[in-house]
Amino acid sequence: MRKSDADRPNPARVVADADVLAADLLVGGAPREALDLVRSHSWVELPASDALLAESERVIERCSDRGLAAAWRDRIERERVAVSHPTGDHPALASAYQGNAAHLLSLDEELRSARTGAKLRTRLPVSVKTPEGFSRLFDPESLYTVVEGGTYPGPDRDPRE
């Protein structure tokens, strides 16, 4: 039996784990490049639960200061698609499941391991990638054709605003 489109993860939905969200702000590099790809396209969404944002905010505060963490939280609240979070679930995995995301970006080697991937595939059809891997594979032009239809107009947002 063929899965309906409603049961399939949305390839234009990308979840970033707390480590990637914090590194985007504090370090740059591959995490920022990957999330800039998301932010550059209004039709690509970033699902995130309150628990995921709270975890990210704690990491940012520990690595910098409370003011920067609070400013980051204000901005990310405007960028994310809010999703529910079942008590006790892993913040990024819950956000991917509840947000029907096809992609999960993480720096956590255990989360990206083959063993974890095999376990996840039985419940959650999400691809866990490094930010570098996502940036290499993400093809907005072909994805636009599938998700939105028509001719790809190119990036339609400034990722730094």
SVG drawing of the C-alpha trace seen along z (x, -y; Angstrom):
<svg xmlns="http://www.w3.org/2000/svg" viewBox="-3 -42 36 44">
<polyline fill="none" stroke="black" stroke-width="0.4" points="0.0,0.0 1.3,-3.4 1.8,-6.0 -0.3,-9.1 1.4,-12.5 0.0,-13.5 1.9,-10.6 5.2,-11.5 7.6,-14.0 7.7,-17.4 11.0,-17.8 10.7,-21.6 10.8,-21.3 14.1,-21.2 14.7,-20.9 18.0,-22.0 19.1,-20.4 20.1,-22.7 23.8,-22.3 23.3,-23.5 21.0,-26.4 23.6,-27.6 26.6,-27.1 24.7,-29.1 24.7,-32.1 28.0,-31.7 30.4,-30.0 29.1,-30.3 30.6,-28.0 28.7,-25.0 25.7,-25.4 25.2,-29.0 25.6,-28.0 22.9,-25.3 20.5,-27.5 21.0,-30.4 19.8,-28.0 16.7,-27.5 16.2,-31.2 16.8,-32.2 13.7,-30.5 10.3,-31.6 8.8,-28.2 11.3,-26.2 10.3,-26.0 12.1,-25.5 9.8,-23.6 10.9,-23.8 9.2,-23.1 9.4,-25.3 11.6,-22.7 14.0,-22.7 14.3,-26.5 14.7,-26.5 17.5,-23.9 19.2,-26.1 18.8,-29.2 20.5,-27.5 23.4,-26.5 23.8,-30.0 23.6,-31.5 26.2,-29.1 28.6,-30.0 28.0,-33.7 25.5,-35.7 21.9,-36.0 21.3,-39.1 22.5,-37.4 20.5,-34.3 17.3,-36.4 17.8,-38.4 18.3,-35.1 15.1,-33.7 13.2,-36.7 14.4,-36.3 14.0,-32.5 10.4,-32.8 9.6,-34.8 11.5,-32.3 10.2,-29.0 7.1,-27.0 5.9,-26.2 5.2,-22.5 4.0,-20.7 6.4,-18.7 5.4,-15.5 6.8,-15.4 10.0,-13.4 10.8,-13.3 14.1,-14.4 13.6,-18.1 14.9,-17.8 13.3,-14.4 10.0,-15.6 10.2,-18.7 10.9,-16.6 8.1,-14.3 5.5,-16.9 6.7,-19.2 6.5,-16.5 10.1,-17.4 12.2,-15.3 15.5,-16.7 17.2,-17.0 20.5,-18.8 22.7,-17.7 26.3,-17.7 25.5,-14.8 27.4,-11.7 25.1,-9.3 22.0,-10.8 23.6,-10.5 24.9,-7.0 23.7,-4.0 22.3,-2.3 20.2,-5.3 19.2,-5.8 17.9,-2.2 15.9,-2.6 14.4,-6.0 13.4,-4.7 10.9,-2.3 9.0,-5.3 10.2,-8.5 11.1,-8.9 13.6,-11.7 17.1,-12.0 19.6,-13.1 22.6,-14.9 25.4,-17.2 25.0,-20.8 27.8,-20.2 25.9,-17.2 22.7,-19.1 24.3,-22.0 25.9,-19.6 22.7,-17.8 20.1,-20.5 18.9,-21.5 16.4,-24.3 15.7,-24.4 14.5,-20.8 12.8,-20.9 10.9,-24.0 9.5,-22.2 8.3,-19.4 7.0,-21.4 5.7,-24.6 5.5,-23.8 6.6,-26.1 9.9,-27.7 12.3,-28.2 12.6,-32.0 15.8,-31.7 16.2,-32.7 13.5,-35.2 14.7,-36.3 17.8,-37.8 19.0,-35.2 20.6,-37.9 17.5,-39.9"/>
</svg>
